[in-house]
Amino acid sequence: MRRNLHDKSVLVTGASRGIGAALARQFAAKGARLALVARDETALETLSSELGGVAEVVCADLSVEADRIRAMDEARAKLGPIDVLVNNAGRGLYGSVETLEPEQLRSTFELNVVAPTHLCALLLPSMRERKTGTIVMVSSVLGARAVPMSGGYCASKFALEALCQSLRAELVDSGVHVLVVRPGRTESSFREAAQSTGFRPNDTMQPMSAAKVAEASVRAVERGATRVNFTSAGRAMMAAERVSPAIVDRVMSKLYRKMVKGTDAEQ
């Protein structure tokens, strides 16, 4: 059954830019009421003004537990019960596995895994009681297959995917729907904001537009889909992984050597 988003209350995290801001625009175009959550209050206010007053601003650092609780309380006070939770906020982490610092891993997992899980826990009792709701988890194509020099980030997305699989089974017949979105490289400031142990990707792959990701994701919410996979390369990589992991490992080892050579050349 197709879901009507008109007048539904939607909470979007990481809404100040990139995919989060694009999702906010798409939900607003469907007539939804929004709570926009991020650290950059100025960017949120600008987006809220652009959307014509259908969006409430909630400034919060979702890597902090107290902020997560406050953000949820503020959103519900402003919008009432939340119909759609979009866990989009996330942080990148670049570097070889052997160079990753424990604190970098902790902070990445706090925002990419702990925060969305905690927000779900805060919201699910209300959704279960009302027997309706949608949880959108913005993962990554790298949540299905890891690549070199992004092991810490990939690990966080693998963890998020595992939680989604468990959550979907736990919510059977509850009326609550779980959607996993797996974008590839997207137009945003993600790379610039990512943590790094000294490595930065230098590929020339054309990024997809955040608007395209948002449009497909909102359509999937309306349809009640369980996942959205982007990029032909990503789909091919996942298919190859199922058929022959050893071949994919060899491809990834070549990619790693190319990355390391590129880094050395820059130095």
Stockholm file with secondary structure:
# STOCKHOLM 1.0

chainA/1-267         MRRNLHDKSVLVTGASRGIGAALARQFAAKGARLALVARDETALETLSSELGGVAEVVCADLSVEADRIRAMDEARAKLGPIDVLVNNAGRGLYGSVETLEPEQLRSTFELNVVAPTHLCALLLPSMRERKTGTIVMVSSVLGARAVPMSGGYCASKFALEALCQSLRAELVDSGVHVLVVRPGRTESSFREAAQSTGFRPNDTMQPMSAAKVAEASVRAVERGATRVNFTSAGRAMMAAERVSPAIVDRVMSKLYRKMVKGTDAEQ
#=GR chainA/1-267 SS CCCCCTTCEEEEESTTSHHHHHHHHHHHHTTCEEEEEESCHHHHHHHHHHTTSCEEEEECCTTSHHHHHHHHHHHHHHHSSCSEEEECCCCCEEBCGGGCCHHHHHHHHIIIIIHHHHHHHHHHHHHHHHTCEEEEEECCGGGTSCCTTBHHHHHHHHHHHHHHHHHHHHTTTTTEEEEEEECCSBSSSHHHHSEESSCCCCCCCCCBCHHHHHHHHHHHHHHTCSEEECCHHHHHHHHHHHHCHHHHHHHHHHHHHHHHHHHHHHC
#=GC SS_cons         CCCCCTTCEEEEESTTSHHHHHHHHHHHHTTCEEEEEESCHHHHHHHHHHTTSCEEEEECCTTSHHHHHHHHHHHHHHHSSCSEEEECCCCCEEBCGGGCCHHHHHHHHIIIIIHHHHHHHHHHHHHHHHTCEEEEEECCGGGTSCCTTBHHHHHHHHHHHHHHHHHHHHTTTTTEEEEEEECCSBSSSHHHHSEESSCCCCCCCCCBCHHHHHHHHHHHHHHTCSEEECCHHHHHHHHHHHHCHHHHHHHHHHHHHHHHHHHHHHC
//
